[in-house]
Amino acid sequence: MATSAVDPRSPAPGGFTLIEALLAISIAAIAAGALLLGVTTSLQTTHEAMEQTIADGIARGLMDEIAGGRYAAVGIGGYQVNFGPSAWEQAGSGRELYDDIDDYHGLRVKPPQDPYGIKLGTDDGEGGQRHPSFQVPEGFLDDWSEEVDVRYVDESDLTTPLAHGSTSDYRAVEVRIYRDDPEGGRRELAKLRRVVAYVPPM
């Protein structure tokens, strides 16, 4: 009975060689890596956008709080040169005694707080704490800070601050929100600037 000889060098019909299998695995690994990188980048971008949105809200809230006060303290007039809260205004638990715009000059708070000195995200807006179920996660804003500067600006160019001791009928209020990132350093998340005018009494 005759038998047919099989060439040991020819691959089995319908199968993969070891090289083909390794090549397929390599291509799949590269594709998976690229997909994972894309997902990671997308998540990072989404997280940064969320932080900027929150920071913008904090900055706008603080700016509205500042703009709700008088231009200058009663009896002092609109041309004082030394800005900042008085001893009486600093006696509150937070900023609840601030009553004019210049009180906020030099404000540096970390983490951000409401006017009563309660950390944002835990406050109820009236000097108390909100229910724990409605508070932000513990530590979420701990590396955030808010800063305010108030300066007189040139009447002919409202973008130019005046040197200390010089006055005008215009003040610029600048609010900034920062986050101290252990990996990326200090990052500015939001900045708002508003110019307010003084109208001397007739």
QUIHU-V120122 format. One record per run of one state. SS is the DSSP state (H for helix, E for strand, L for the rest). FROM is the first residue (numbers start at 0). TO is the last residue. Records with the same first field share a line. If there is no record, write none. Layout:
# QUIHU-V120122
SS->FROM-TO + FROM-TO
This chain:
# QUIHU-V120122
L->0-16 + 67-68 + 70-87 + 91-98 + 104-106 + 110-111 + 113-117 + 119-121 + 123-127 + 129-130 + 134-142 + 154-155 + 161-168 + 181-183 + 197-201
H->17-66 + 88-90 + 100-103 + 131-133
E->69-69 + 99-99 + 107-109 + 112-112 + 118-118 + 122-122 + 128-128 + 143-153 + 156-160 + 169-180 + 184-196
